[in-house]
Amino acid sequence: MIVELPTVDDTRALGERLAAVLVAGDLVVLSGPLGAGKTALVQGIGAGLGVTGPVLSPTFVIARVHRGGRIPLVHVDAYRLGSMLEVDDLDLDAALSESVTAVEWGDGLVEQLTDAHLLVRIERGIDDERRTATLQPAGDSWHRRLAALAR
């Protein structure tokens, strides 16, 4: 599924729409260059889940847990993580079954945490703020849910 995102607000709105089909145990892996809109998408997911407090980039703390919504949101920045061993040190699988886990820069590092995940690749336009998000499901439930999201 490919979604055009002309503005940052459109990126957040995609996150909110995505939140409507998220369930506890979901893993969303975000990929894209610096400034592509990964955090903006997670902000939309947080808003859609109804979590309390601002959803900020976890760059320096690596992981933040946001509660108070329909499902807790674990927001991870894996940019500085270099191996699966470092991912294991975060103990993400301990909270995975009871929360939605969104991992920025997680492509190639965290997919094995679950049998199914959603990879969201965000690309920037060359001369403007336009973005394109490609949603790639892995696992049967994701295919069904993305079909519902596309309607």
C-alpha positions in Angstrom: 0.0 0.0 0.0 1.5 3.4 -1.0 0.2 6.6 0.5 1.1 10.1 -0.7 1.8 12.5 2.2 1.9 16.1 1.0 2.4 17.6 4.5 3.6 16.7 8.0 -0.1 16.9 9.1 -0.9 14.2 6.5 1.8 12.0 7.9 0.3 12.4 11.4 -3.1 11.7 10.0 -1.9 8.4 8.5 -0.6 7.5 11.9 -4.0 8.2 13.4 -5.7 6.1 10.8 -3.2 3.3 11.4 -3.9 3.4 15.1 -7.5 2.5 14.5 -6.3 -1.0 13.2 -3.5 -1.5 15.8 -3.9 -4.1 18.5 -1.7 -5.1 21.5 1.3 -7.0 20.3 1.7 -5.1 17.1 5.2 -4.2 15.8 5.5 -1.2 13.4 9.0 -0.8 11.9 9.7 2.6 10.5 12.4 3.2 7.8 13.5 6.3 6.0 16.1 9.0 5.9 16.7 11.6 8.6 13.8 14.0 8.6 11.5 11.8 6.5 8.6 11.9 9.1 9.1 8.7 11.2 8.5 10.6 14.4 5.5 12.5 13.0 3.9 9.2 12.0 4.4 7.8 15.6 2.9 11.1 16.9 -0.2 10.3 14.9 -0.2 6.7 16.2 0.0 8.1 19.7 -2.8 10.5 19.1 -5.0 7.8 17.6 -4.3 5.5 20.5 -5.1 8.4 22.9 -1.9 8.2 24.8 -1.2 11.0 27.3 1.6 13.5 27.0 3.7 14.5 23.9 5.2 11.8 21.7 8.8 13.0 21.2 11.7 11.4 19.4 13.4 8.9 21.7 16.8 9.5 20.0 18.7 10.2 23.2 16.8 7.8 25.6 16.4 5.1 22.9 12.9 4.1 24.2 9.9 5.8 25.7 6.7 4.2 26.9 3.5 6.2 26.5 0.4 5.2 28.6 -3.1 6.4 29.2 -4.6 5.4 25.8 -6.4 2.5 24.5 -3.1 0.5 24.3 0.3 1.6 25.6 2.8 2.8 23.0 6.5 1.8 23.1 8.4 4.2 20.9 12.0 3.1 20.1 14.8 4.8 18.2 17.2 2.1 17.0 19.5 4.5 15.1 22.4 3.9 17.6 21.8 0.2 18.0 24.2 -1.9 16.0 23.1 -5.5 16.6 20.3 -7.7 17.7 22.2 -8.2 21.0 21.7 -4.5 21.7 18.0 -4.8 20.8 17.7 -7.7 23.2 19.2 -5.5 26.0 16.1 -3.2 25.6 13.9 -6.1 26.6 11.3 -5.1 24.0 9.7 -8.5 23.9 8.7 -8.2 27.6 6.2 -5.4 26.7 5.5 -6.4 23.2 2.4 -8.5 23.9 0.6 -5.7 25.8 1.5 -2.7 23.8 2.0 -1.3 20.3 5.8 -1.1 19.6 7.0 1.4 17.0 10.7 1.3 16.1 12.3 4.0 14.1 15.4 2.9 12.2 14.5 -0.7 13.1 14.6 -2.2 9.6 16.7 -5.3 9.7 17.0 -5.3 13.5 13.7 -6.0 15.1 11.5 -7.9 12.7 12.2 -11.2 14.4 10.6 -10.0 17.7 7.2 -11.2 16.3 5.8 -13.4 13.6 4.0 -10.5 12.0 4.9 -6.8 11.6 4.3 -3.8 9.5 7.2 -2.1 7.8 6.5 1.6 6.9 9.1 3.1 4.5 8.9 6.9 4.3 10.6 8.7 1.4 11.0 12.4 1.0 10.5 14.4 -2.1 13.7 16.0 -3.5 12.5 19.6 -3.7 9.5 19.8 -1.4 8.0 18.5 1.8 6.0 15.8 0.0 6.5 12.3 1.4 5.5 8.8 0.2 4.8 6.0 2.7 5.0 2.4 1.6 3.3 0.1 4.0 4.6 -3.5 3.7 2.8 -6.1 5.8 4.4 -9.3 7.0 1.8 -11.7 8.3 -1.8 -12.5 7.4 -3.4 -10.3 10.0 -1.6 -7.2 8.6 -2.8 -7.9 5.0 -6.4 -7.9 6.3 -6.0 -4.9 8.4 -4.3 -2.8 5.7 -7.1 -3.8 3.3 -9.6 -2.3 5.8 -7.4 0.8 6.2 -7.4 1.4 2.4 -11.2 1.5 2.3 
